């Protein structure tokens, strides 16, 4: 059994072999939801113990023992994009929620027992949810849903690139090679969408971008953004190893040459 850290006064131990490396630092946000719940439960037992005669109850140790699987989950979280992202969880969550429709946003409100949302419009719902969730809940939602939300928009982008989507990629223009400024135009039935994206060394933590579709207008990662992302990647404006803003589906590795 090895001590891997101390959080909220509790010593965290893990059942690890002698040759396994211990993580150098640990924060409450690195823990999974199950582990946080176990810590809260232990805290409640400690409070109960302090308010009763200790001789009548089993003493609560200020330690939490993790299985090897739980320890590996913590490592996965610490090594994930979320721990290297420069923008706040609140800001990043706002980007992600732009991809959701009203029903999905209201489902979040119901699941999180958030009240007073029924008459809100889509953009209002996004801000309302972010304001209503705790720091922990924001982090948990990102960890649990980021890959699905990003993956869905990337899949739409690839469908467009394959000429099978509702949107048609009309053109890609390099407006400024030095700053990596790309402008993209998409069309559909009686409509046109304009997008621009600039990814360079100075802004890669949160690139300059805009799209006038309903997702991109709120700085969300729409399919048009991902097409610009892919084009920037193909032009070697940046590399995937330097990209820390979002989760990146494995399917995009094919464009990194």
N, C-alpha and C positions, 0 to 999 in steps of 0.2 A: 504494500500500500504506500503510495507516494502523495505527499502534500503538493497540490498544484496551485494553491493560492488562498487568499482570504478575502471574503466579501461580506459586507454588512455584519462584521464580527464573527462570521462563521468560517471555520477552516474547511477548505474543500480538498477531499482526498480522492484518488482514483486508483483502481486496481490495475496497475501497469507493470510490465516487466522492467527489469533493471536497466535495459539498454534503450528504453524509450525516452525521448527528450521531453522535458517539461516546458510548457509555454512560459515565456519570460514575463508576461504581464496578463492580467485578467481583469475584466470589468463586468459589472452587472449586465450590461447590454450583450456581452458575449454568451450569456447563458441561454439555453433554450427555454421555451415557455414552461415546459414540464419542470425543469430545474428551479425556475423562479417560483412556481407554485409550491414546490417542496420546501423552499426557503421560507416562504410566507407561512406555510403550515407549521414549520418548526418555530418560527417567531411567535405564532399564536400559542403554541404549547409552552414556550418559555414564559409568556405573559401569564398564562394560566398557572404555571408552576410558581411564579413569584407571588401570586395572589392567594395561594393556598398553602397548607402546611406541607412542605417538601417531603416529609417522612411518609406521607400517604400516597404519593405518586412516584412513578419511575423518573429519576432525574433525566433531563433532556441535555444531551451533549451538544455543544456548539460546534458541530461538524456535520458535513454532508458528504456521504460516500457515493462516488459516481462509478458507473460501470465503464468498461473500456469503450463501449459504443457511445455512451454519453460524452465521454472525453473527446472522442473523435468528431462528434457533432460540433463541439465547441471549437475545435481546430478548424473545421470546415467553415464555420461562421467567421472566425478570425481571419481566415485566408481569403474570404469572399470579397467581392467588389465593395460591399457595403462598408467594410472597415477601412477602405482606402479612398472612398468618395469624398470630394471636397465640399460639395453642397450639403446642407443640412437634411436630415430625414424628412422634415416637414416640406422643404422645397422639392425634394426628389419625389415624395409621395404625391405632391400636387402635379408633377409632370406625369406620373403613372396614371393617376385617376382621370386624366383627360381622355384616356382611351376607353373608359367605361361608359356605357349608356345609362340613362336615368334609372332603369330597373336595377341594374347592378349596383349603382350608388345607393339606392334605397335599401337594397339587400344588406349592404354593409351597415347601414343605420339600424336595421332590425337585428342583425347578428350582434352588434355591439351595444344594443339597447340604448341607442341615441334617439331622443325624442324631439319633436318639433320640426320635422323635415318634410312633412307631407305636401306642403304648398310651395316648396322651393323649386326653382328651375335648376337645370343641370349645372351651370357654373356656380350657382349659389350652394348647391349640394356639395360640390368639391371643397369649397372653403369651409363649409359647415362641418364636414367630416373631419378635416384636418384640425380645426379648432376644438373639436369635441374629443378627439383621441388623445390619450396620454402619450408621453414619450415612449414608453414601453410598447404600447399598442401600435404606434406608427412603425416602430422598428419591426415588430412581429409581422405586421401586414406586409411590409416590403419583403421580408425574408420568405414569407409563405406564398406570395403572389407575383413577385417581380418576374420570374422566369416565364410564367404563363402569359402575362400581359405583354411583355416584350416579344416573346415567341410568336404570339398571335399577329402582331403588327409586322414582324419580319416576314412571316409566311405570306401576308398580303403583298408585301413589297416584292417578294420573289415571284408571286403570281403575276403581278404587273409586268415585271421584267421578262417573264415568259410569254407575254402577250395574251394572257388569259383573264386578266382582271377587268373590272368595270372601268377603271382608269386606264388611259393610254399615255405612255410617256412620249411626249412630242419632241422635246429637245433638251439637251444639257449644254449650257454655255459656261465657259470659263471667263468670268468677269475680271478676275485679277489673279494671275498665276502666283504672284509674290505672296499674297495673303491667303491663297487657296479658296477664293470666293467662287462658288458655283451657284448658278441659277438653273432651276429645272421647271419645265412647263408640262402640265398634265391636262388631258381633256377627257370629257365624257359626253353624254347626250345633252347638248345645249349648255355646257358649262366648261370652265377652264380653271385650273388651280395653279398658282404660282408659288414656288418654294425657293428659298435660298439657304445655303449652309456654308459656314466658314470654320474649318477645323485646322488649327495650326498649333505650334508649340506654346504660344502665349495663352490660348483659350481652351485647350483640350480638356481641362477639368469640367468645363460647362460651355460648349461651343456656341458661337453666335449662330442663330438659326431662326427661321420664320417660315410658316406655311399658312395659307389662308383657308385651309380645311378646318373642320370643327375641332379636330384634335390638335393640329399644329398651331392654331391661333392662340391656344393656351399654353404654348411651349411644350406640348406633349410629343411623344415619339411616334409620329404617324408613319404610315408606309412610305410617304413621300420623303420624310426625313431619312428613313433607312436606305432608300435608293440613293440619296445624296451621300449618305455614309459609305455605302458600297463603292460609289464612284470615287470618293475621296480616298478610300482604302486602295483601290486599284491604281490610282495615280500616285500612290506612295506619299500622300500628304501627312500620314501618320501611320503608326503600326498598332496592331491589336494589343501588344504588351504594354503600350503606353495609355491605353484607354481604360479609365477607371470610373467613368460616370455611370455606366449601366452594365447589367448582365449582358453577355454576348453569346447568342446561340452558336453551337458548334458549326452549324451550316454556313456561317459567315467566314469560316477559316479558308474556304476555297477561294475567296477573293483577296486573301493576304498572300502575295507572292514576292 
